[in-house]
Amino acid sequence: MTKNGSPPSGNHCPPKSPGWDEELFILNYATRLFMAITDKKTLIQTALETFADFSRTQQVGIMTVDEKKLNLTEEGSFDHGKTTFSSRACSLKKGSPEHEIIMSHEIRECFLDLNVFPWITSQQTSNLTQGLCIPVARSSKQLMAVVTLTIDNHPLEFETVQRLRVLASIFALSLENMHLFELAVVDGLTGVHVRRYFEIRANEEMAKMKRTPHYLGIILMDIDEFKTINDRFGHVVGDQVLVEFAGKISQGLRRDIDIVCRYGGDEFVILLPQTGPEQTRCIAQRILDDVSNHVFKALPSGHEVSISAGAMCIGPQQPIPIQELIHRVDKLLYKGKQSGGHRVVTPETD
């Protein structure tokens, strides 16, 4: 440093390109945003938009790579401001440039024939035939790839490619962070969320109710005489019954809105944002009927399973702590058990 505190002259400090500070700030913001996201769909959408911004293109695709079958499965695509999600797939030709780059597990870029990635092209850019492919490797061994179109088939500038390299590394870390979060909040047996996740999301929904008044439904349910199933058929069979039970609960609920959690043992809790009292009761009754009609594969033929449920709903004028809410709905469930089981109990029917 010189006496006045300024950096020395010469080649010690490379010149900054126009807008360097602004883009560094944006990159820093993108890093913090990526790392804060734990929902896969939200992360994919954010990544698509960010890669589009930094590559200065209007079309980006993110896909998962099956290295054994040489298949690419779309996770999401961004096309002129519109984000779509699907599971469309295409095949990689072994030995092709696309195959060599993606399988390199390195962040290497090459201009590719986008006929390999049909979901990225559209009528608006049918004249664009080349793009940039960036493999995104994760420590959990799942490989992804980001593909962007180049504007008018012009190569991207070196600085742009370097920024995309950094973004790819951040995206990979964010995917791994999301994966670790899922391991921490997903029940290893049933595949639904754990109790701690329910408490986090329930408190979030309570906070939302204060900002935007709406109803919040909650259902607590368990299997009638589940201990008898364990004692008679063994815990392995009991575990399989729980897996099938969790699957029946999840069917028909709103994906990415309704929350199913294993609360403990054979107890499951469902959080239903923006759901009124009658809707909440109907959902609980539907699950009860579905379970009654379901043939559990783990059990001998003819062995029926029934459940009981407590269900209630709170509105914006009824703010109560989440533990108090659980206590109330648990009392409803207990009353259903005392009455012989196989029923839904609500405050209105209590």
N, C-alpha and C positions, 0 to 999 in steps of 0.2 A: 504494500500500500504506500502511496505517497504521503507527504506531510499533511495535506489537506483531506486525507481519507479516501481519495479517489483511487480506483484501480490503476496499476501501472500501465503504461502504453506498451505497444508491441503486440506480439502474438499470444500473450498469456490469456487474454479474454477474447474469445471468438465473437464477432459481431452478431447482434440479434437481428433476426429478420423482422420485417414489419408485422405487428400483431403477435409477436412472440409471447409477451407477458400475458396478453388476453387469452391465448390458446393454452398457455401453461395453467392459468387459473381455471379454465374450463376443464382441462384434463384432471386437475386436482379435484374439482367438483365431481366429475364423473367417477373418479376413484372412490370417493366417500359415498356417493350414491349407490354404486354397484355393491360395495361391501355391506351396506345397510339392508339390502334386500334379501329376504330368505324365502320368498315365494318364487317358484320356477317360472311361472307364466309372466309375472311382473318383471323378473330379471331378463327374460328373453326379449320382451317388448322394449325394455329400456336399452338393452344392448343393440337391438336392431336400429333404433332411432339414433343412438350415439354413433354407431359405426357409419350410418348414413350421413350424419352431420360431419364427421371427421374425414370421410372419404369424398365428401362433396358429390354424392350420387343420390339418386332417387330410388334405387333398388338394391336391397340387401337380403340375403337369406342365411339362416343358421340351421345346421343339420347335424344329426348324430350319425356317427360312422360305425357300422358293423364291420370290424376288420376281418372276421372269419368269412362272412357271407358276401363281403364286398358290396354292401348296400348302403345307401344314404337315405335317411328318413328326415323329412322336414320337421323342424321344431317351430319355425315361424318365418314369415317373410314380410318385408316392408316394400311397398310399391307406391311411390308418389303420395306419401302421407298416410297410407292405409296399411295397418298391420293385420295379418291374418295368421291363424294357427290351424294346422292340420297334421295328418300323419302320412302324407304322400311320400312315396319312396321311388327311387331309381337305382340302377346298378352302376357300379364302377367297373370299367374294363381294365383287367389286370395288365400292367405295363404302360397304361396311358399316362400322360402328364398329370392328370388329375389324381390318379391312383398313386403315383410316385410321390407327389407333394404331400397329399393327405396322410399317407402311410409313413412319411419321414419322421413324424412326431416332432418336427422342428418348425419354427415359425419362418417359413420360406414363402416367398410370393412368386407367382408366375401368371402370366396372362393365359387364360383358358378358354376353351370352347364351351360356351354356356348352353349348348344343346344338351350337355350332361345334366344341367340343372333347370329343367323346363319350367318349374314354378316361379323362377325369378324373372323370366322374360314376360313381356306383355305387348299388347298392340302398340302402346305408346312408345316402346323402345325396341321394336322388332328389328331395327337396323343395327342394334348393338349386339355384337357376337362375342365380345371378349369381357373378361372380368378378372378380379383379383381373388385368389384363394388363400385363406389364412388358417392353417390347422390350429386347433386349441386343445392342448393335451391337459389332462387332469391326473392328479396322483391317484384318484380312485379308478384309473385305467379306462375311463370312458372318454372316447375321442370325439370332439366336435370340430366343425369347420364353419368358418364365416366366408361367404362369397359376396363380393360387391361388383356391380357393373361399373365400367369406366365410361365416362361421358364422351360420346362421339369417338369411342375406341382410342382415345388419347391416353398414353401411359400416365399414371399418377406421379406426382413429383416425389423426390427422395424424402423430403421432410414429411410429406403426407404418409408415405409408407412407414416411416419410423414411428409416427404417432399411432398408426394402426397396430404396429408391433406392440407398443406399450399397452394399448387398449386390449389387445388379445391376451396379454399376460394378466391384466387386471380382471378381465372376464373369466379367465381360467381360475384365478384365485377366488373369485366370487362364486363360481359354480361349486368349487370345493367347500367353501364356507357354507353354502346352502345345503350341500350334501351332509356335512357334519351336523348342521342344525336339525336336519330331518332325522338323523340317527338319534339325536337327543330328545326329540319330541314325538317320535312315532313308535307305537307299541310294536315290539319285535314279533309278537305272535299274530295279532289280528290285522296289523297294517293301518289301524286308525291312530289318531293322536293320543298322547298320554294326558294324565290329569293336569300336570303342570301347564301344558299348552292350553288346555281349557281355561285354566285360571287366568292366564295372560290374555287370551282373546276375549274372555268374558269381561274383564276389567276394561279392555279397549272398547267393547260395545257399550258398556255403561257410560264411558266418557263421551262416546259419539251421541248417545241419547241426550246428553246435556246440550250439545251443540245443535243437533238436528233431531227434534222430538220424533220418536217412533216407538213401536212396540218391540219387545224382545221376548221370544218364546223359549222355554226350556223344558226338556223331557228327560227324566231319569228312569231307566228301565233295567230289569234283570230277568234271568230265566227262573221260572218257578221250579222248585225242587232240584236245583242244579247240583247240590251236594249228593243227592241220590244218584244222579247220572255218574258222577265221579266215583262214588262208592261201588256202584254196580258194574260199570263198564271200564273203569280205570281213568287215570288223568290224561292219557294220550287221547282217548276218545273224547273226554271232556274238553280238551284243548281244541280239537277239530270242530266240536259243536260251537265253541266260542268264535272260531274263525268264520264259520258259516253264518252265525248270528250277526256278526259285525257286517258281513256282506249284505245281508237282508236289510239291515238298518240303513246302510249307505245308499241302497237303490232308491231312486226317486227323489233324493234330496238335491238341492241346488249346488252344483259344483262351484267351489271357490267362494261360496257364501255361507251355507250351512256347515256346521262344525260338529263332527262326531268324535268322541273321545272315550277311551276305556277308563272309567273312573276308579275301578278297583275290582279285582276278582271277576265276577260275571256281571258287574254293573257298568252300564254305558250311559253317557250323557250326551244330549244333542242340544246345541245352541242354534237358535233360529232367529237371526236378525230380521227386523221388519216383518214380523209375523204376529198376527193378532190371536186372541184367545181361541176362537173357533177353528182357525187354521191349525193352530198348535195341537188342539185335541184331535182333529182329523188326521194329522200326520201320525200321531201316536197310535190311533186306532188302525190306520192302514198298516203300520209296521206290525202291530199285534196280529192282524188278520193274515198278513204275509207269512209270518213265522208259523202260525197255526197250520197254514196250508203247505208249508215247505216240508219236503222229505229230506231229513238230515242223513247224508250219505254215511256218516260215521256210526249211526245207530242202527240196530236191527230193524227190519221191516215191521211197520205197524207201530213203532214207538213214537208217540207224539210229543212235541215240545210246546209249552205255552210260556207266555211272559206276562209280567205285570208292569205297569208304568204309572208314574206320577207326572202330570203335565200342568204347567201354569204359564202365565204371561204377565209381564209387568210393562207399564207404560211410563212415559216421561214424567208423570206426576207421582210416580211410586218409586223413587230412588232408594234402593236398599243395598247393603254390602253383598257381594257375591256369595259369601259364606252363609249369610242369612237366607239368600235365595235357594241355595242348595239344601239348607236345613228344612225349608218349607216344602220343597218338592220331594224331599226324601220322606217326610211325614206322609205325604199323599201316597207315595209308593208303598210305604209300610201298611197303610190302611187297606190298600188293594190286596196285599198279601194276607192280612188278617181276615179279609172277606172271602178268601178262597182262591185268590189269584186269578189270572187270565182276564184282566180288566184294566181299563184306564181310569184313573181317578184325577179329577181336576177340582179346583176350589168351588166351581159351580155345582159339581155332583157330589161333593164331600158331605 
